[in-house]
Amino acid sequence: MKKLFLLFSLVIVATIANAQQNTETNLPLIKYHITTADSSIVTPAALRKGKPVMVIYFEPSCTHCEHLMAELKPKMDALKNIQVVMITFTQTEYPFLRLIKDFNKKYNLGKYPNFTVGTEYTSKKDYPVQRYYAIYTTPFVVVYNKSGKVVKSFTTVPAVNDLLVAVKKAEQ
């Protein structure tokens, strides 16, 4: 009986893991509402029309997110024509907003005007972006083209070259 239970458990875990890895989204860009490190509120209204968008859902202390940003940092020039919106679920109360500030500083994101970094956290704790895209792990990345159509989504840590290929396709 124990072996049967173990086998059944492994099948369920493998199914869930595989389902998350292969999930792609074709959802239009969410109407997000984020608070930046300087406490400004940002919505999609701040995006320039006719330009591609990349949404990165992350957590400032996530090692996979940090690894992705470390690999992207020397390739930031390849992202200059895409609007990057980085959204987390980090709280806005002290000391949590500091995590976003430190993340910005660590990767020098203030240097790039096409990057917006903020949290969707509210006192309601409803996390609409996380629910909309059915995000279970970070980082989650979705790339939209100039017309607002999904080019590619990544539910697991993307290889930087794969991400750059999607960005290039979004710019066409």
C-alpha positions, 0 to 999 in steps of 0.5 A: 500500500505504501508503494502504491501511495508513493507511486501515486504521489510521484505521478501527481508531482510530475504531472504538476511540474510538467504542466507548469513548465509547458504552460504558455499564456496568450493573455493580453497585458494585464492592467496592473497597478504597481507601487515603485520603490519611490512610492509612485503608482504606475499603470499600463497608461505609462507605457508607450503605444506601439512598443513591445513590452516584457513583464517579469514577475519576480521576487527580490530575494529569489536566487533564480531571479537574481541569476536571470538579472545577473545574466541579463545585465551585460546584455541590457543594450539588447533590451533597449527597445522593449519596455520592461515592467518588473512586478513583485509581490513584496510588501510596501511597509518597512522594511520590505520596500527596501528590498525593491530599492536594493534590487534596483541598486544591485542591477543598476536598473535606474540607469535604464529608462525602459525599466519599471520595477514595482510591487503589486502588493496591497493591503487586500493581498489579492495579487491580481497579476499573480492570479491573472497569469497563474504564476506559481514560481518566479521568475515568470516572463511574458513578452508582448510585441508592438501589437500587444500579442504574446510572442513568448512566455516563460513559466520557468527561468528562461535561458537568456538567449531564448529571452533575447530571441523572443525580444528580437521577435517582439521588435519586428 
